[in-house]
């Protein structure tokens, strides 16, 4: 199964708000540790190593050959605490 990069989440704003809220009150180190745990939990949920490899490649900024019929992928934004 290929990685699905088409927008299909009901509310990206709600997800962003939940992510920011989950980081409130954490130190930078605690925030990084939470991110790692979240990635591992979601990777376990996905359960397909090929899909995870593709996601890692895309997250590093190494896009695959673009599909001209596919809508643009969601671009992640660094959390505000990452710039402190």
PyMOL CGO cylinders between C-alpha atoms (Angstrom):
from pymol import cmd
from pymol.cgo import CYLINDER

trace = [
    CYLINDER, 0.00, 0.00, 0.00, 1.53, 3.38, -0.94, 0.3, 1, 1, 1, 1, 1, 1,
    CYLINDER, 1.53, 3.38, -0.94, 1.67, 6.29, 1.48, 0.3, 1, 1, 1, 1, 1, 1,
    CYLINDER, 1.67, 6.29, 1.48, -1.51, 8.35, 1.31, 0.3, 1, 1, 1, 1, 1, 1,
    CYLINDER, -1.51, 8.35, 1.31, -0.54, 12.05, 1.05, 0.3, 1, 1, 1, 1, 1, 1,
    CYLINDER, -0.54, 12.05, 1.05, -3.96, 13.26, -0.07, 0.3, 1, 1, 1, 1, 1, 1,
    CYLINDER, -3.96, 13.26, -0.07, -5.75, 15.48, 2.43, 0.3, 1, 1, 1, 1, 1, 1,
    CYLINDER, -5.75, 15.48, 2.43, -8.39, 13.42, 4.22, 0.3, 1, 1, 1, 1, 1, 1,
    CYLINDER, -8.39, 13.42, 4.22, -8.35, 14.51, 7.86, 0.3, 1, 1, 1, 1, 1, 1,
    CYLINDER, -8.35, 14.51, 7.86, -11.62, 16.17, 8.95, 0.3, 1, 1, 1, 1, 1, 1,
    CYLINDER, -11.62, 16.17, 8.95, -9.89, 19.18, 10.55, 0.3, 1, 1, 1, 1, 1, 1,
    CYLINDER, -9.89, 19.18, 10.55, -6.20, 19.92, 10.28, 0.3, 1, 1, 1, 1, 1, 1,
    CYLINDER, -6.20, 19.92, 10.28, -6.69, 22.97, 12.51, 0.3, 1, 1, 1, 1, 1, 1,
    CYLINDER, -6.69, 22.97, 12.51, -8.07, 20.77, 15.29, 0.3, 1, 1, 1, 1, 1, 1,
    CYLINDER, -8.07, 20.77, 15.29, -5.14, 18.37, 14.96, 0.3, 1, 1, 1, 1, 1, 1,
    CYLINDER, -5.14, 18.37, 14.96, -2.64, 21.26, 15.04, 0.3, 1, 1, 1, 1, 1, 1,
    CYLINDER, -2.64, 21.26, 15.04, -4.36, 22.70, 18.12, 0.3, 1, 1, 1, 1, 1, 1,
    CYLINDER, -4.36, 22.70, 18.12, -4.26, 19.28, 19.84, 0.3, 1, 1, 1, 1, 1, 1,
    CYLINDER, -4.26, 19.28, 19.84, -0.55, 18.87, 19.02, 0.3, 1, 1, 1, 1, 1, 1,
    CYLINDER, -0.55, 18.87, 19.02, 0.31, 22.32, 20.34, 0.3, 1, 1, 1, 1, 1, 1,
    CYLINDER, 0.31, 22.32, 20.34, -1.80, 21.69, 23.44, 0.3, 1, 1, 1, 1, 1, 1,
    CYLINDER, -1.80, 21.69, 23.44, -0.06, 18.38, 24.07, 0.3, 1, 1, 1, 1, 1, 1,
    CYLINDER, -0.06, 18.38, 24.07, 3.29, 20.21, 24.15, 0.3, 1, 1, 1, 1, 1, 1,
    CYLINDER, 3.29, 20.21, 24.15, 2.18, 22.95, 26.55, 0.3, 1, 1, 1, 1, 1, 1,
    CYLINDER, 2.18, 22.95, 26.55, 4.19, 22.96, 29.75, 0.3, 1, 1, 1, 1, 1, 1,
    CYLINDER, 4.19, 22.96, 29.75, 6.82, 20.52, 28.48, 0.3, 1, 1, 1, 1, 1, 1,
    CYLINDER, 6.82, 20.52, 28.48, 10.51, 21.30, 28.35, 0.3, 1, 1, 1, 1, 1, 1,
    CYLINDER, 10.51, 21.30, 28.35, 12.19, 21.02, 24.97, 0.3, 1, 1, 1, 1, 1, 1,
    CYLINDER, 12.19, 21.02, 24.97, 13.59, 17.62, 25.94, 0.3, 1, 1, 1, 1, 1, 1,
    CYLINDER, 13.59, 17.62, 25.94, 10.16, 16.39, 27.12, 0.3, 1, 1, 1, 1, 1, 1,
    CYLINDER, 10.16, 16.39, 27.12, 8.61, 17.70, 23.91, 0.3, 1, 1, 1, 1, 1, 1,
    CYLINDER, 8.61, 17.70, 23.91, 11.14, 15.84, 21.76, 0.3, 1, 1, 1, 1, 1, 1,
    CYLINDER, 11.14, 15.84, 21.76, 10.56, 12.66, 23.77, 0.3, 1, 1, 1, 1, 1, 1,
    CYLINDER, 10.56, 12.66, 23.77, 6.79, 13.02, 23.33, 0.3, 1, 1, 1, 1, 1, 1,
    CYLINDER, 6.79, 13.02, 23.33, 7.28, 13.45, 19.57, 0.3, 1, 1, 1, 1, 1, 1,
    CYLINDER, 7.28, 13.45, 19.57, 9.33, 10.26, 19.40, 0.3, 1, 1, 1, 1, 1, 1,
    CYLINDER, 9.33, 10.26, 19.40, 6.70, 8.32, 21.35, 0.3, 1, 1, 1, 1, 1, 1,
    CYLINDER, 6.70, 8.32, 21.35, 3.95, 9.71, 19.09, 0.3, 1, 1, 1, 1, 1, 1,
    CYLINDER, 3.95, 9.71, 19.09, 5.86, 8.72, 15.94, 0.3, 1, 1, 1, 1, 1, 1,
    CYLINDER, 5.86, 8.72, 15.94, 6.45, 5.21, 17.29, 0.3, 1, 1, 1, 1, 1, 1,
    CYLINDER, 6.45, 5.21, 17.29, 2.79, 4.80, 18.26, 0.3, 1, 1, 1, 1, 1, 1,
    CYLINDER, 2.79, 4.80, 18.26, 1.61, 5.97, 14.84, 0.3, 1, 1, 1, 1, 1, 1,
    CYLINDER, 1.61, 5.97, 14.84, 4.23, 3.85, 13.05, 0.3, 1, 1, 1, 1, 1, 1,
    CYLINDER, 4.23, 3.85, 13.05, 2.98, 0.82, 14.95, 0.3, 1, 1, 1, 1, 1, 1,
    CYLINDER, 2.98, 0.82, 14.95, -0.57, 1.70, 13.89, 0.3, 1, 1, 1, 1, 1, 1,
    CYLINDER, -0.57, 1.70, 13.89, 0.48, 1.99, 10.22, 0.3, 1, 1, 1, 1, 1, 1,
    CYLINDER, 0.48, 1.99, 10.22, 2.36, -1.29, 10.48, 0.3, 1, 1, 1, 1, 1, 1,
    CYLINDER, 2.36, -1.29, 10.48, 3.75, -1.26, 6.93, 0.3, 1, 1, 1, 1, 1, 1,
    CYLINDER, 3.75, -1.26, 6.93, 7.51, -0.75, 6.74, 0.3, 1, 1, 1, 1, 1, 1,
    CYLINDER, 7.51, -0.75, 6.74, 7.44, 0.28, 3.07, 0.3, 1, 1, 1, 1, 1, 1,
    CYLINDER, 7.44, 0.28, 3.07, 4.89, 3.01, 3.83, 0.3, 1, 1, 1, 1, 1, 1,
    CYLINDER, 4.89, 3.01, 3.83, 6.96, 4.15, 6.80, 0.3, 1, 1, 1, 1, 1, 1,
    CYLINDER, 6.96, 4.15, 6.80, 10.13, 4.30, 4.68, 0.3, 1, 1, 1, 1, 1, 1,
    CYLINDER, 10.13, 4.30, 4.68, 8.29, 6.43, 2.13, 0.3, 1, 1, 1, 1, 1, 1,
    CYLINDER, 8.29, 6.43, 2.13, 7.00, 8.72, 4.89, 0.3, 1, 1, 1, 1, 1, 1,
    CYLINDER, 7.00, 8.72, 4.89, 10.51, 9.11, 6.31, 0.3, 1, 1, 1, 1, 1, 1,
    CYLINDER, 10.51, 9.11, 6.31, 11.88, 9.93, 2.86, 0.3, 1, 1, 1, 1, 1, 1,
    CYLINDER, 11.88, 9.93, 2.86, 9.19, 12.54, 2.25, 0.3, 1, 1, 1, 1, 1, 1,
    CYLINDER, 9.19, 12.54, 2.25, 9.60, 14.02, 5.74, 0.3, 1, 1, 1, 1, 1, 1,
    CYLINDER, 9.60, 14.02, 5.74, 13.31, 14.51, 5.00, 0.3, 1, 1, 1, 1, 1, 1,
    CYLINDER, 13.31, 14.51, 5.00, 12.37, 16.47, 1.89, 0.3, 1, 1, 1, 1, 1, 1,
    CYLINDER, 12.37, 16.47, 1.89, 13.17, 13.77, -0.67, 0.3, 1, 1, 1, 1, 1, 1,
    CYLINDER, 13.17, 13.77, -0.67, 9.95, 13.64, -2.68, 0.3, 1, 1, 1, 1, 1, 1,
    CYLINDER, 9.95, 13.64, -2.68, 9.05, 10.80, -4.99, 0.3, 1, 1, 1, 1, 1, 1,
    CYLINDER, 9.05, 10.80, -4.99, 8.30, 11.37, -8.63, 0.3, 1, 1, 1, 1, 1, 1,
    CYLINDER, 8.30, 11.37, -8.63, 5.21, 13.59, -8.44, 0.3, 1, 1, 1, 1, 1, 1,
    CYLINDER, 5.21, 13.59, -8.44, 1.85, 12.28, -9.59, 0.3, 1, 1, 1, 1, 1, 1,
    CYLINDER, 1.85, 12.28, -9.59, 0.40, 15.07, -11.76, 0.3, 1, 1, 1, 1, 1, 1,
    CYLINDER, 0.40, 15.07, -11.76, -3.16, 14.03, -10.83, 0.3, 1, 1, 1, 1, 1, 1,
    CYLINDER, -3.16, 14.03, -10.83, -2.60, 14.03, -7.07, 0.3, 1, 1, 1, 1, 1, 1,
    CYLINDER, -2.60, 14.03, -7.07, -3.33, 17.10, -4.95, 0.3, 1, 1, 1, 1, 1, 1,
    CYLINDER, -3.33, 17.10, -4.95, -0.41, 18.67, -3.12, 0.3, 1, 1, 1, 1, 1, 1,
    CYLINDER, -0.41, 18.67, -3.12, 0.80, 16.86, -0.01, 0.3, 1, 1, 1, 1, 1, 1,
    CYLINDER, 0.80, 16.86, -0.01, 0.37, 18.45, 3.38, 0.3, 1, 1, 1, 1, 1, 1,
    CYLINDER, 0.37, 18.45, 3.38, 3.46, 20.43, 4.38, 0.3, 1, 1, 1, 1, 1, 1,
    CYLINDER, 3.46, 20.43, 4.38, 4.41, 20.04, 8.06, 0.3, 1, 1, 1, 1, 1, 1,
    CYLINDER, 4.41, 20.04, 8.06, 5.21, 23.13, 10.11, 0.3, 1, 1, 1, 1, 1, 1,
    CYLINDER, 5.21, 23.13, 10.11, 7.78, 23.23, 12.92, 0.3, 1, 1, 1, 1, 1, 1,
    CYLINDER, 7.78, 23.23, 12.92, 6.26, 23.87, 16.35, 0.3, 1, 1, 1, 1, 1, 1,
    CYLINDER, 6.26, 23.87, 16.35, 7.01, 27.29, 17.84, 0.3, 1, 1, 1, 1, 1, 1,
    CYLINDER, 7.01, 27.29, 17.84, 9.00, 25.82, 20.74, 0.3, 1, 1, 1, 1, 1, 1,
    CYLINDER, 9.00, 25.82, 20.74, 11.50, 24.31, 18.25, 0.3, 1, 1, 1, 1, 1, 1,
    CYLINDER, 11.50, 24.31, 18.25, 12.89, 27.78, 17.49, 0.3, 1, 1, 1, 1, 1, 1,
    CYLINDER, 12.89, 27.78, 17.49, 13.68, 28.66, 21.09, 0.3, 1, 1, 1, 1, 1, 1,
]
cmd.load_cgo(trace, "trace")
